[in-house]
Amino acid sequence: MNRINILGMGPGSSEYVLPISREIIEKSDILIGSERYIDDYCSDGQKSIVLYSNYPQVVEYLRKNLGRERISILVSGDSSFYSLTTYIKKNIEVKNLNIVPGISSLQYLFSRIGISYERTLLTSLHGREEDFWERSMDFDNIGILTDKNWNPKMIAEEIIKRNMDFKYIYVGEKLTYGDEKISRMTMEECLEFETDNINAVVISNE
Ligand SMILES: C[S@@+](CC[C@H](N)C(=O)[O-])C[C@H]1O[C@@H](n2cnc3c(N)ncnc32)[C@H](O)[C@@H]1O
């Protein structure tokens, strides 16, 4: 039976999409994903559903067509790290899913700044409040997915306010794209940092 594919598409540039995901995409009857993915990957004869806040309708479609169509859902970064996969798993049994990993934006950022992430707390403030600050003191680094509210400046403010023992904040903007920008700042310098670009941050003493 055809399982529903959930494909991690990496941080952005198509060079960071795994070959197995490209193969699955080519063989799919229908692609489900953000407008950007549909524009870039949907070929003639393939059906598509653009994802926005239509998750319940998408789940209804999945239930109806499970096993009948070759369906692929394209998600950003790694499919098992703060992605739509969690929502899909609440609605479709995991045995009916083929979850293919991708390169997470944080994993990519750690490579670009040359810091290893084994003693790292990986977390997200993207559209959520997470109280990880106290326990993060047991780690060498913190990797954080951000959003418009929890931006790098706010994160630096929080670290200063809590008197935490971390010196540097790395901000990775538009990772893997041609206009990617990576900055290393002290927390105080970051208080002046403004950006509208999609970004992720790493907090470290290195
Ligand atoms: C919904 S989360 C998805 C995370 C994704 N599953 C991953 O593994 O990277 C979206 C957040 O990922 C980060 N992100 C995704 N793509 C990025 C990129 N190209 N550059 C910088 N940050 C990115 C941002 O913090 C963004 O707000």
The ligand as an SDF file (V2000), in Angstrom:
LIG
                    3D

 27 29  0  0  0  0  0  0  0  0999 V2000
    8.1440   25.8280   11.3580 C   0  0  0  0  0  0  0  0  0  0  0  0
    9.8350   25.9360   11.7580 S   0  0  0  0  0  0  0  0  0  0  0  0
   10.4200   24.6240   10.7640 C   0  0  0  0  0  0  0  0  0  0  0  0
   11.7570   24.0990   11.1870 C   0  0  0  0  0  0  0  0  0  0  0  0
   12.2730   23.0080   10.2630 C   0  0  0  0  0  0  0  0  0  0  0  0
   11.5450   21.7760   10.4400 N   0  0  0  0  0  0  0  0  0  0  0  0
   13.7590   22.7510   10.4580 C   0  0  0  0  0  0  0  0  0  0  0  0
   14.1430   21.5990   10.7360 O   0  0  0  0  0  0  0  0  0  0  0  0
   14.5420   23.6880   10.2550 O   0  0  0  0  0  0  0  0  0  0  0  0
   10.3160   27.3670   10.8420 C   0  0  0  0  0  0  0  0  0  0  0  0
   11.5620   28.0250   11.4240 C   0  0  0  0  0  0  0  0  0  0  0  0
   12.7500   27.3730   10.9430 O   0  0  0  0  0  0  0  0  0  0  0  0
   13.7890   28.3130   10.7530 C   0  0  0  0  0  0  0  0  0  0  0  0
   14.1680   28.3030    9.3200 N   0  0  0  0  0  0  0  0  0  0  0  0
   13.6150   27.5670    8.3420 C   0  0  0  0  0  0  0  0  0  0  0  0
   14.2270   27.8160    7.1690 N   0  0  0  0  0  0  0  0  0  0  0  0
   15.2070   28.7170    7.4150 C   0  0  0  0  0  0  0  0  0  0  0  0
   16.1920   29.3820    6.6120 C   0  0  0  0  0  0  0  0  0  0  0  0
   16.3180   29.1320    5.2940 N   0  0  0  0  0  0  0  0  0  0  0  0
   17.0310   30.2690    7.2030 N   0  0  0  0  0  0  0  0  0  0  0  0
   16.9400   30.5220    8.5290 C   0  0  0  0  0  0  0  0  0  0  0  0
   16.0250   29.9300    9.3420 N   0  0  0  0  0  0  0  0  0  0  0  0
   15.1800   29.0350    8.7970 C   0  0  0  0  0  0  0  0  0  0  0  0
   13.2390   29.6700   11.1980 C   0  0  0  0  0  0  0  0  0  0  0  0
   13.5680   29.8760   12.5620 O   0  0  0  0  0  0  0  0  0  0  0  0
   11.7520   29.4760   10.9900 C   0  0  0  0  0  0  0  0  0  0  0  0
   10.9870   30.3800   11.7390 O   0  0  0  0  0  0  0  0  0  0  0  0
  1  2  1  0
  2  3  1  0
  2 10  1  0
  3  4  1  0
  4  5  1  0
  5  6  1  0
  5  7  1  0
  7  8  2  0
  7  9  1  0
 10 11  1  0
 11 12  1  0
 11 26  1  0
 12 13  1  0
 13 14  1  0
 13 24  1  0
 14 15  1  0
 14 23  1  0
 15 16  2  0
 16 17  1  0
 17 18  1  0
 17 23  2  0
 18 19  1  0
 18 20  2  0
 20 21  1  0
 21 22  2  0
 22 23  1  0
 24 25  1  0
 24 26  1  0
 26 27  1  0
M  CHG  2   2   1   9  -1
M  END
$$$$
